[in-house]
């Protein structure tokens, strides 16, 4: 037994999220073209700027609720970072699949649509579905995995361990 393709890349996105420097939520993204990883991204401060884990979270200090006023956050979202890495390295995202460990916000959804990504696989759940609704309206295929990405990663590890010779 081995993981499905969606489980495999979702587990990878969870691993990528461990590099996040956000104090509130840690997201990871993997962009895949023809079953090959072309980019990864996690949420954190722009290149060369101080990280929230070092200087604190402005949104926490201002008591801003999760999912609102993203413009106040110094961080770049994981989906944005992954798309930016494709641009830097000359990788086309047209027709790609994006795996992300949480629901994309509306801004990320717009970027995903304009990047011509054809499919988005999301793990877990979130109260704000506006980004998902926007993706579907634009014709992007959205697959929502019931399990959280962390649980998918643990499942994949258990699969591997069960196959190992004793």
C-alpha positions as CSV (number, residue, x, y, z in Angstrom):
1,X,0.0,0.0,0.0
2,X,1.3,3.5,-0.8
3,X,-0.2,7.0,-0.7
4,X,-2.3,8.4,-3.5
5,X,-0.8,11.2,-5.5
6,X,-2.9,13.7,-3.6
7,X,-1.8,12.3,-0.2
8,X,1.8,12.3,-1.3
9,X,1.9,16.0,-2.4
10,X,-0.3,17.0,0.6
11,X,2.1,15.4,3.0
12,X,4.9,17.3,1.2
13,X,3.0,20.6,1.6
14,X,2.7,19.9,5.4
15,X,6.5,19.3,5.6
16,X,7.0,22.6,3.7
17,X,4.8,24.4,6.2
18,X,7.3,23.7,9.0
19,X,9.5,26.4,7.5
20,X,6.8,29.0,8.1
21,X,7.7,32.0,10.3
22,X,4.1,33.0,11.1
23,X,3.0,32.9,14.7
24,X,-0.7,32.4,13.9
25,X,-0.9,29.7,11.3
26,X,1.7,27.8,9.3
27,X,0.8,27.1,5.7
28,X,2.7,25.1,3.1
29,X,2.2,24.9,-0.7
30,X,3.5,22.6,-3.4
31,X,3.0,23.3,-7.1
32,X,3.1,20.2,-9.3
33,X,3.3,19.9,-13.1
34,X,2.9,16.4,-14.6
35,X,3.5,14.8,-11.1
36,X,6.7,16.7,-10.7
37,X,7.3,19.4,-8.1
38,X,8.0,22.8,-9.7
39,X,7.8,25.0,-6.6
40,X,7.2,25.1,-2.9
41,X,6.2,28.0,-0.6
42,X,5.4,28.7,3.0
43,X,4.1,31.8,4.7
44,X,6.5,34.3,6.1
45,X,8.0,37.8,5.9
46,X,9.3,39.0,2.5
47,X,12.9,38.2,1.7
48,X,15.4,40.1,3.8
49,X,12.8,41.4,6.3
50,X,12.5,40.4,10.0
51,X,10.3,37.4,10.7
52,X,7.3,37.5,13.0
53,X,8.8,34.7,15.1
54,X,11.6,37.2,15.9
55,X,9.7,40.5,16.2
56,X,6.1,39.5,17.0
57,X,2.9,39.6,15.1
58,X,1.3,43.0,14.4
59,X,-2.1,41.4,13.8
60,X,-2.0,39.8,17.3
61,X,-0.9,43.1,18.9
62,X,-3.9,44.9,17.2
63,X,-6.3,42.0,18.1
64,X,-7.2,41.5,14.5
65,X,-9.4,38.4,14.0
66,X,-8.1,35.6,11.8
67,X,-9.1,35.8,8.1
68,X,-9.5,39.6,8.1
69,X,-7.4,42.6,7.2
70,X,-4.7,40.6,5.4
71,X,-3.0,43.8,4.3
72,X,-1.8,44.5,7.8
73,X,0.1,41.2,7.9
74,X,3.8,41.5,7.0
75,X,3.8,37.9,5.7
76,X,3.6,36.6,2.2
77,X,1.2,33.7,1.9
78,X,2.5,30.2,1.0
79,X,0.6,30.2,-2.3
80,X,2.0,33.6,-3.3
81,X,5.5,32.5,-2.4
82,X,5.2,29.3,-4.5
83,X,3.9,31.2,-7.5
84,X,6.6,33.9,-7.1
85,X,9.3,31.1,-7.0
86,X,7.9,29.8,-10.3
87,X,8.3,33.3,-11.8
88,X,11.8,33.7,-10.5
89,X,12.9,30.3,-11.9
90,X,11.0,30.5,-15.2
91,X,8.6,27.7,-14.4
92,X,5.1,27.9,-16.1
93,X,2.2,27.3,-13.7
94,X,-0.3,26.9,-16.6
95,X,-2.2,23.7,-16.1
96,X,-0.5,22.9,-12.8
97,X,-2.0,21.5,-9.6
98,X,-1.5,23.4,-6.3
99,X,-1.5,21.6,-3.0
100,X,-2.0,23.8,0.1
101,X,-2.4,23.0,3.8
102,X,-5.3,25.4,4.3
103,X,-8.0,27.3,2.4
104,X,-6.6,30.0,0.0
105,X,-7.8,33.6,0.8
106,X,-9.5,35.6,-1.9
107,X,-6.2,37.4,-2.9
108,X,-4.4,34.0,-3.3
109,X,-7.4,32.6,-5.2
110,X,-7.1,35.5,-7.7
111,X,-3.4,34.8,-8.1
112,X,-4.0,31.1,-8.6
113,X,-6.6,31.9,-11.3
114,X,-4.3,34.3,-13.1
115,X,-1.4,31.8,-12.9
116,X,-3.6,29.5,-14.9
117,X,-3.4,26.7,-12.3
118,X,-6.1,24.2,-13.2
119,X,-6.5,22.3,-9.9
120,X,-6.2,23.1,-6.2
121,X,-6.1,20.4,-3.5
122,X,-6.8,21.7,0.0
123,X,-6.6,19.8,3.3
124,X,-8.6,20.4,6.4
125,X,-11.3,23.0,6.8
126,X,-11.7,26.7,7.4
127,X,-14.6,29.0,8.0
128,X,-13.7,31.4,5.2
129,X,-14.7,29.8,1.9
130,X,-14.6,33.0,-0.3
131,X,-11.3,32.0,-1.9
132,X,-12.6,28.5,-2.7
133,X,-15.9,29.9,-4.1
134,X,-13.9,32.3,-6.3
135,X,-11.7,29.4,-7.6
136,X,-14.8,27.3,-8.5
137,X,-16.5,30.3,-10.2
138,X,-13.4,30.6,-12.4
139,X,-13.5,27.0,-13.4
140,X,-10.6,25.8,-11.3
141,X,-11.1,22.2,-10.1
142,X,-11.0,22.2,-6.2
143,X,-10.5,19.0,-4.2
144,X,-11.0,19.3,-0.5
145,X,-9.4,16.5,1.5
146,X,-11.3,15.7,4.8
147,X,-8.1,15.2,6.8
148,X,-5.8,17.9,7.9
149,X,-2.4,17.9,6.1
150,X,-0.6,16.9,9.3
151,X,-2.8,13.8,9.6
152,X,-2.2,13.0,5.9
153,X,1.6,13.2,6.6
154,X,1.3,10.9,9.6
155,X,-0.8,8.4,7.5
156,X,1.9,8.4,4.8
157,X,4.6,7.7,7.4
158,X,2.6,4.9,8.9
159,X,2.1,3.4,5.4
160,X,5.9,3.4,4.9
161,X,6.5,1.9,8.3
162,X,4.0,-0.9,7.6
163,X,5.9,-1.9,4.4
164,X,9.3,-2.1,6.0
165,X,10.8,-5.4,6.6
166,X,11.2,-6.3,10.3
